């Protein structure tokens, strides 16, 4: 790993990963790991990449980008799901904020 250094990280949704791997598969043969990742992303992406991006942007007004990405991946249905997503997070969100997040998520549900 000489000469490799992570300069920046940016969380992406599962839907975006699926799009990236689909595009890459048109250019070249994917590796075994990439094929596994594409299979996983295909099975578990709940919305399209464009909708996921819009959802994350809208959620960033309320929560951090990492949390918004996690919410877009999981598409929680109720408050119990929301509490599970934030169980390991430091600090807590107000009930009103969580309800607002659920309203936004419901707009993007397919």
C-alpha positions in Angstrom: 0.0 0.0 0.0 2.8 2.3 -0.7 1.7 5.6 -2.0 -2.0 5.2 -1.1 -3.6 7.5 1.3 -7.2 8.3 1.9 -7.6 12.0 1.2 -11.3 12.3 1.8 -14.3 10.2 2.6 -17.9 10.9 1.7 -20.8 8.6 2.6 -23.0 7.4 -0.3 -26.2 5.5 -0.4 -26.7 2.0 -1.5 -28.6 3.2 -4.5 -25.6 5.4 -5.6 -23.3 2.4 -5.2 -25.6 0.3 -7.4 -25.4 3.1 -10.1 -21.6 3.4 -9.8 -21.1 -0.4 -10.2 -23.6 -0.6 -13.0 -21.7 2.1 -14.9 -18.4 0.4 -14.1 -19.6 -3.0 -15.3 -20.3 -1.5 -18.8 -16.6 -0.4 -19.0 -14.9 -3.5 -17.7 -15.4 -6.8 -16.0 -16.1 -6.4 -12.3 -14.0 -8.2 -9.7 -15.5 -10.9 -7.5 -15.9 -8.4 -4.6 -17.4 -5.8 -6.9 -19.9 -8.4 -8.2 -20.9 -9.2 -4.6 -21.3 -5.5 -3.8 -23.5 -5.0 -6.9 -25.6 -8.0 -6.0 -26.1 -6.6 -2.5 -26.9 -3.1 -3.7 -29.4 -4.5 -6.2 -31.2 -6.5 -3.5 -31.2 -3.9 -0.8 -31.6 -0.5 -2.6 -35.1 0.7 -1.8 -35.2 3.8 -4.0 -33.5 5.1 -7.1 -30.1 7.0 -6.9 -31.6 10.3 -8.0 -34.3 10.1 -5.3 -31.8 9.0 -2.7 -29.6 12.1 -3.4 -32.6 14.4 -3.1 -33.7 12.7 0.1 -30.2 13.0 1.6 -30.0 16.7 0.7 -33.4 17.3 2.3 -32.5 15.4 5.4 -29.2 17.2 5.9 -31.2 20.2 7.1 -32.2 18.2 10.1 -29.4 15.6 10.6 -25.8 15.0 9.7 -24.9 13.6 6.2 -23.8 10.2 7.6 -27.1 9.9 9.4 -29.1 11.1 6.4 -27.3 8.5 4.2 -28.2 5.8 6.7 -31.8 6.9 6.8 -32.0 6.9 2.9 -30.6 3.3 2.9 -32.9 2.0 5.5 -36.1 4.0 4.7 -37.5 3.6 8.2 -41.3 3.2 8.5 -42.0 4.2 12.1 -40.5 5.8 15.2 -39.2 2.4 16.5 -37.1 2.1 13.3 -35.8 5.6 13.8 -34.8 5.0 17.3 -32.9 1.8 16.2 -31.0 3.9 13.6 -29.9 6.4 16.2 -29.3 4.0 19.1 -25.5 4.2 18.9 -25.3 7.9 18.1 -24.1 10.3 20.7 -26.7 12.8 21.7 -30.4 12.5 21.0 -32.8 14.0 18.6 -36.1 15.5 19.6 -39.3 13.6 18.9 -40.4 16.4 16.6 -37.2 16.1 14.5 -37.7 12.4 14.1 -41.3 12.8 13.1 -40.2 15.4 10.6 -37.6 13.0 9.2 -40.3 10.3 8.8 -42.5 12.7 6.9 -39.7 13.5 4.5 -38.9 9.8 4.1 -42.5 9.0 3.4 -42.5 11.5 0.5 -39.8 9.5 -1.2 -41.1 6.0 -0.5 -41.8 4.0 -3.7 
